[in-house]
């Protein structure tokens, strides 16, 4: 079988699994406790309160104009994947609703456990480059412009706005508070699925012994690549080398000891970074 076809089938299987997991978290934990899902699903829940119209079907209807926009911006493959994500998750939501199963009537458990399960399902769908429509499509469009904001964080911001509307329209402020907790959990689990546990660190080192440090980082036990930036002291106007390198978090202490052994007066900056691709990290070919 052609590799591209096999990859496409695998992606749709992941979307299928992710849609089911999403529906379990929503229908068995969040919906019975009036925890708003946020996004289009949250809007559908608000309309369901007034009309009794099935949430899953309402989600599909509300997503139609957004899919027209996504086709233009992201192409046919993205639209088909997201259409599958919406259809599968919405169908599972309505199917699971017929079971009448409620796994907890404790709102806090519903928010936390439901948020973890729903976030895992959404993360799986996002991982293969699809969405569940609605706010996800808007978030993907915004992230093209604001790439420094994680996908899960961007969804959290927009979902929070839906929750505020829910609280204002229905006056159910306690449910809205639990919904905020659920959305926070969902966003963190999404980021965990997409970016993993491991966060790398970006290091900047300014030292009078930059050459010794460079050789020790490249050839020593850390064995990391180094980029040399040209810098100038604002007060002294002296030209200096600024060493930049990316390391694993578990190598921070090792690098600190190395810097200290060569230059105790070095200026050492460490910042957490995500999405590091290249030699020694995740292959850039794995970007979806």
C-alpha positions in Angstrom: 0.0 0.0 0.0 1.2 3.5 -0.8 2.8 5.2 2.2 0.7 8.4 1.7 -2.5 6.4 1.7 -1.4 4.4 4.7 -0.6 7.6 6.6 -4.0 9.1 5.7 -5.8 6.0 6.9 -3.8 6.1 10.2 -4.7 9.8 10.6 -8.4 9.1 10.2 -8.1 6.2 12.7 -6.6 8.6 15.2 -9.4 11.1 14.5 -11.9 8.4 15.1 -10.3 7.4 18.4 -9.9 11.1 19.4 -13.5 11.8 18.6 -14.7 8.9 20.8 -12.4 9.9 23.7 -13.6 13.5 23.4 -17.3 12.4 23.5 -16.7 10.2 26.6 -15.2 13.2 28.5 -17.9 15.5 27.5 -21.0 13.3 27.7 -20.2 11.2 30.8 -18.5 13.9 32.9 -19.0 17.4 31.8 -22.5 17.6 30.3 -24.3 15.9 33.3 -22.7 18.5 35.6 -23.7 21.5 33.4 -20.0 22.2 32.7 -19.8 24.2 29.5 -17.5 22.8 26.9 -16.6 26.2 25.4 -16.4 27.0 21.7 -19.1 25.9 19.3 -20.1 23.1 21.6 -20.6 25.6 24.4 -22.8 27.7 22.2 -24.7 24.5 21.3 -25.2 23.7 25.0 -26.6 27.2 25.6 -29.0 26.7 22.6 -29.9 23.2 23.8 -31.0 24.7 27.2 -33.6 26.8 25.4 -34.6 24.5 22.5 -33.8 20.9 23.5 -32.2 20.4 20.1 -29.4 17.7 20.3 -26.0 19.2 21.0 -24.1 17.1 18.4 -26.5 18.0 15.6 -26.4 21.7 16.6 -22.6 21.6 16.5 -22.6 20.3 12.9 -25.0 23.0 11.8 -23.1 25.9 13.4 -19.8 24.6 11.8 -21.0 24.8 8.2 -20.0 28.5 7.6 -16.6 27.9 9.4 -15.8 25.0 7.2 -16.4 27.2 4.1 -13.7 29.6 5.6 -11.3 26.8 6.5 -11.4 25.4 2.9 -10.3 28.7 1.6 -7.5 29.3 4.2 -6.2 25.7 4.8 -7.1 23.6 1.8 -9.1 20.5 1.1 -7.1 18.0 3.3 -7.5 20.2 6.4 -11.2 20.7 5.7 -11.8 16.9 5.2 -9.9 16.0 8.4 -11.7 18.6 10.4 -15.1 17.6 8.9 -14.3 14.1 10.0 -13.4 15.4 13.5 -16.6 17.3 13.8 -18.8 14.5 12.5 -17.3 11.7 14.5 -17.2 13.6 17.8 -20.7 15.0 17.3 -22.1 11.6 16.4 -20.4 9.9 19.4 -21.8 12.7 21.7 -25.4 12.1 20.6 -24.9 8.3 20.7 -23.5 8.3 24.2 -26.3 10.6 25.3 -28.7 7.7 24.6 -27.0 5.5 27.2 -28.0 7.7 30.1 -24.7 7.0 31.8 -23.4 9.5 34.3 -20.1 8.6 35.8 -20.1 11.3 38.4 -22.5 13.9 39.7 -19.6 15.8 41.5 -18.9 18.9 39.5 -15.2 19.1 40.5 -14.6 15.5 39.4 -16.5 16.2 36.2 -14.4 19.2 35.5 -11.0 17.6 36.2 -11.5 14.1 34.9 -13.7 15.2 32.1 -11.2 17.8 31.2 -8.4 15.3 31.1 -10.3 12.9 28.9 -11.7 15.5 26.6 -8.2 17.2 26.3 -6.6 13.8 25.4 -9.2 13.3 22.6 -8.8 16.8 21.2 -5.0 16.6 21.4 -5.1 13.4 19.3 -7.2 15.1 16.7 -5.1 18.2 16.6 -1.9 16.1 16.4 -2.8 14.8 12.9 -3.5 18.4 11.7 -7.3 18.2 12.0 -9.7 20.0 14.4 -13.2 19.6 15.7 -14.3 22.7 13.9 -15.7 25.9 15.5 -13.3 27.7 17.8 -10.5 25.3 16.8 -10.5 26.7 13.2 -10.5 30.3 14.5 -7.6 29.4 16.8 -5.6 27.8 14.0 -6.1 30.9 11.9 -5.0 33.2 14.7 -2.0 31.0 15.5 -0.7 31.7 12.0 -0.3 35.3 13.1 0.5 34.7 16.8 2.7 31.6 16.6 4.2 32.3 20.0 1.0 31.4 21.7 0.4 27.6 22.3 -2.6 26.1 20.6 -4.1 25.0 23.9 -3.6 28.4 25.4 -5.3 30.2 22.5 -8.3 27.8 22.8 -8.5 28.5 26.5 -8.7 32.2 26.0 -11.6 31.9 23.4 -13.4 29.2 25.4 -13.3 31.4 28.5 -15.2 34.1 26.6 -18.0 31.6 25.7 -18.1 30.6 29.4 -18.6 34.3 30.4 -21.5 34.5 27.9 -23.0 31.3 29.4 -22.8 32.7 32.9 -24.3 36.0 31.8 -27.2 34.4 29.8 -28.2 31.6 32.1 -27.0 33.1 35.4 -25.4 29.8 36.4 -22.2 31.2 37.8 -21.1 28.2 39.8 -21.2 26.0 36.7 -19.3 28.7 34.9 -16.6 28.5 37.5 -16.3 24.7 37.2 -16.2 25.2 33.4 -13.2 27.5 33.8 -11.4 24.7 35.7 -12.3 22.2 33.0 -11.1 24.4 30.2 -7.8 25.0 32.0 -7.3 21.2 32.3 -8.3 20.7 28.7 -5.8 23.3 27.4 -2.9 21.8 29.5 -3.7 18.2 28.3 -3.9 19.4 24.7 -0.4 21.0 25.0 0.9 17.9 26.7 -0.3 15.7 23.8 1.0 18.1 21.2 4.3 19.1 22.7 5.1 16.3 25.2 6.5 16.3 28.7 10.0 17.4 27.7 10.6 21.1 27.5 14.0 22.1 26.2 15.9 25.2 27.3 17.4 28.0 25.3 20.7 29.3 26.8 22.6 32.5 26.3 26.1 32.8 27.7 28.2 36.0 27.7 31.8 35.3 28.9 35.3 36.7 28.5 36.3 33.0 27.9 33.8 32.3 25.1 36.2 30.3 23.0 36.9 27.8 25.9 33.2 27.6 26.6 32.3 26.9 23.0 34.8 24.1 22.7 33.7 22.5 26.0 30.0 22.6 25.0 30.6 21.2 21.6 33.2 18.6 22.5 32.5 17.9 26.2 30.0 15.7 27.8 27.0 17.9 26.8 27.9 17.7 23.1 25.5 20.4 21.9 25.7 22.7 18.9 26.5 26.3 19.5 25.6 29.5 17.6 27.8 32.6 18.1 26.0 35.9 18.1 27.8 39.2 17.9 27.0 41.5 20.8 28.1 44.9 22.1 28.1 46.1 25.7 25.8 49.2 26.0 28.0 50.8 28.6 31.5 49.8 27.5 30.8 49.4 23.7 33.1 46.4 23.7 32.4 43.7 21.2 31.5 40.4 22.7 30.5 36.9 21.6 27.1 35.7 22.8 26.9 32.0 22.9 23.5 30.5 22.1 22.6 26.9 22.5 19.6 24.7 23.0 19.8 21.9 25.6 17.5 19.4 27.3 16.2 20.5 30.7 18.1 17.7 32.5 21.4 19.2 31.1 20.9 22.6 32.7 22.8 21.7 35.9 25.6 20.1 33.9 25.9 23.3 31.8 25.9 25.5 34.8 28.8 23.5 36.3 30.7 23.7 33.0 30.2 27.5 32.8 31.2 27.9 36.4 34.4 25.9 36.0 35.5 28.1 33.1 34.2 31.5 34.0 32.6 32.2 37.4 31.7 35.8 36.2 29.9 34.6 33.1 26.4 36.0 32.4 24.1 32.9 31.9 20.5 33.1 30.8 18.1 30.1 30.6 14.6 30.1 29.1 12.2 27.3 28.5 11.3 26.6 24.9 9.1 24.2 23.0 8.9 22.8 19.5 12.7 22.4 19.0 13.4 20.6 15.7 16.7 19.5 14.3 19.7 17.4 15.2 19.6 16.1 18.7 15.9 16.9 19.1 12.7 16.0 17.2 13.1 15.6 13.4 11.8 18.5 11.4 10.2 15.9 9.1 7.8 15.0 11.9 6.1 18.5 11.8 2.5 18.1 10.8 
